[in-house]
Amino acid sequence: MKKIVSLATAAAFVCLALAGCSAEKGGSVATDGSTSMSTVIGALGEAFEADTGITVTYNPTGSGTGIQAVLEKRCDIGLSSRALKDEEKEAGLEETVLAYDGIAVIVNTENPVSDLDMETIAKIYKGEITNWKDVGGADAEIVLIGRESGSGTRDGFESITGTEGECKYRQELTATGDVIATVASNPNAIGYASLASVEDTVKALSVDGVKPGEATVKDGTYAIQRPFVLVTRKGEALSESAQKFFDYATSEEAVSIISGAGVVAAQ
């Protein structure tokens, strides 16, 4: 599912991110926000720069921080892996859905469990089911891994599963990659992560018998999914470079690139 970005390109994006969120004049676009959107923004930025020579920087700070960065005019375009809240819209922000992404419920590859229904997932995260043997696994404590407060992935997962404010996390991590790595290293762990970022180091569970994938996200049969959103300031024009990137990212031309990054284009 995940598009493999060259080491050179990835290194370049990291170096650019260190420069911060402020856009430079003359041929650059500053983006800030969701760590779950790193693959799709990296792919779009690479293709856009090759076509135009305009640099796209990416600061992986999390959805909440990216939204705040746009509000405070510290970047051109914010990246959020959740829809904007009413109060954020009232503060002068607007959203454009770029794509839809599944939130995969992941376990260690050694775990024999392959499917859970939504009710069971909620009970596990609320601490009502605490041992894997109760859901077809080994006799071992379930270790709950999740994202930090303000994460778009966490917001999406908890709102869809009905577990807001009730999850009994053992660890709350600040990046998608950290969740995946932690679950990969612990045979008793369960976590959730952007489907676009999941590789074979962990196992993505079916939910209510439906496997997560591009087709099931697109047709809506995979229930745990959320939007990838571009956040801008309502009524304020983007810079010329930022507008060109925005138009490119939301064009028909970008659909194949978005799909190649493992998510479903909104167009």
ZIPEMO-V834585 format. One record per backbone hydrogen bond with DSSP energy under -0.5 kcal/mol. CO is the residue of the C=O (numbers start at 0). NH is the residue of the N-H. Records with the same first field share a line. If there is no record, write none. Layout:
# ZIPEMO-V834585
CO->NH / NH
This chain:
# ZIPEMO-V834585
2->4
5->9
6->10
7->11
8->12
9->13
10->14
11->15
12->16
13->17
14->18
15->18
16->19
26->54
28->30 / 56
29->75 / 76
30->58
31->78
32->60 / 61
33->36
34->37
36->40
37->41
38->42
39->43
40->44
41->45
42->46
43->47
44->48
45->49
46->50
47->51
48->52
54->28 / 56
56->30
57->59
58->32 / 60
61->65
62->66
63->67
64->68
65->69
66->70
67->71
68->73 / 74
69->72
76->31
77->230
78->33
79->228
84->87 / 88
85->89
86->90
87->92
88->91
91->233
93->231
95->229
97->265
98->227
99->263
100->225
101->103 / 194
103->105 / 192
104->204
105->190
106->202
107->110
113->205
115->207
116->120
117->121
118->122
119->123
120->124
121->125
122->127 / 128
123->126
124->167
129->141
130->133
131->134 / 136
132->135
137->132 / 139
139->131
141->143
142->144 / 189
143->169 / 170
145->172
147->150
149->63
150->154
151->155
152->156
153->157
154->158
155->159
156->160
157->161 / 162 / 163
162->165 / 166
166->168
170->145 / 172
172->147
174->178
175->179
176->180
177->181
178->182
179->183
180->184
181->185
182->185
185->188
187->142
188->107
189->144
190->105
192->103
193->196 / 197
194->197
198->201
200->108
202->106 / 204
205->115 / 207
206->209
208->210
209->206
212->216
213->217
214->218
215->220 / 221
216->219
220->222
222->224
223->102
225->100
226->228
227->97 / 98
228->79 / 230
229->95
230->77
231->93 / 233
232->235
238->242
239->243
240->244
241->245
242->246
243->247
244->248
245->249
247->250
250->253
251->254
253->257
254->258
255->259
256->260
257->260 / 262
258->261
262->264
263->99
